[in-house]
Amino acid sequence: MARSAETEFHRIVRAKGWTLLELGERWGLGPRQMTRIAQGCSTRDLDSAYGLPKKTKKKKRRGTQSNANNPITSDEQGAPK
């Protein structure tokens, strides 16, 4: 199957770091519906694409950091005085 021409919707979405599959998951739509939107997008769809946040790569979380230099005592945790 030949790949269809890239539309303005595709360019906007990709420029912000998204794929149609990721955007469909975010919007609660399947791949087929996202393809239909991309191929025959309305002004509303373009406005929605322009309003997308730029996607950044998620940083890997490290284990929780303990603050050994400033431990919290039970009195500071809200224990009755």
Secondary structure, DSSP 8 states (H G I E B T S, - for coil): -------HHHHHHHHTT--HHHHHHHHT--HHHHHHHHHS--HHHHHHHHTS---------------TTS---TTTTT---
